[in-house]
């Protein structure tokens, strides 16, 4: 079979992996969440709200609609498999025998990208032509997952902003690359399924200036979506690939079972948190903090507090 035929076959069919360490060493991996009533009992309106509609929730802790009260908005937000978490590196289960994690199509360029100020974050959703959508497989994943979108979480200063913390340390910025399970026909079909999503998180360090401008070309479009609910169609000639966002593969990472970090907080996410720290400049952080939210104020805090790990195991690959 030619390399081209094999590539097309992989892109159009889910790939199943056998002998996964996490599944072998934690028999309940991928099954525990199905036993949790908050995970399977949700309102369809909550699902619709997850990434697109105006939120009926906020981020300030003491706000009546803040994170402690999110379970009122979406029951699953009070579940036992919530994200983000604090990753305690000394307690992670080290995986020695593993299938390498890879993203096929890391350097694929989309035909266009929709940039959107969601009113509480900024999201970039690429549009793909046939066979060009990036696919992630291996590691803790039992099937192939296809790239859907990326969005960011940040804080008011350089000591806070990331959703995941590492040994209690928070970083100024975190990007989430959202993938959906190829067993389902679309992101919308997958996001309510227990194995529906895989999200890769990278945290950032802030520097005064950087020569790695190609990795943050997304920041050039932020001034054009400054107002809430504003959108921008980025043409192919100015589009960027995942390689232009996170660089090359080969990094180690932590994996655990979790949830969306915003309502409806569905517990359908295989989390992969990279140990690779990306670079962002002060100017780029200023652009993010200049985005206007639905309340008419700059978005300067849009991260959820860490959630209890409970009985979950964290694996280090």
Number of C-alpha atoms within 10 A of each C-alpha: 5 6 8 9 10 10 12 13 13 15 22 12 12 19 19 12 15 12 12 17 19 23 16 11 11 11 11 12 16 19 13 15 22 15 9 15 13 21 26 18 12 17 12 10 10 18 18 13 16 19 17 13 12 14 17 12 19 21 19 16 13 11 12 13 18 15 23 17 18 22 17 13 16 25 22 28 28 18 21 22 30 26 28 23 21 19 22 12 14 9 11 16 16 14 17 9 11 14 18 12 18 14 19 17 18 22 17 16 24 23 17 19 23 16 24 25 24 24 24 26 23 24 21 21 19 23 18 17 10 8 15 18 19 22 23 23 23 20 21 27 26 19 18 24 28 24 26 21 20 21 20 23 24 27 23 17 15 17 15 18 26 29 30 26 19 16 11 11 12 20 23 21 28 24 22 21 21 21 26 28 28 23 18 16 10 14 20 13 13 19 23 20 19 21 24 23 28 30 24 19 24 22 28 21 16 19 12 9 13 13 8 14 16 14 20 18 17 18 15 11 16 21 12 14 18 23 21 23 18 15 18 15 15 20 14 14 10 14 18 24 21 20 17 19 20 19 16 12 12 10 11 14 19 22 24 25 26 28 29 25 21 24 25 27 28 32 31 26 30 23 26 27 21 18 16 17 14 20 19 23 19 15 14 20 20 13 16 25 22 17 25 23 21 16 11 11 14 19 24 22 20 20 25 23 21 18 20 15 19 9 9 16 16 22 21 22 24
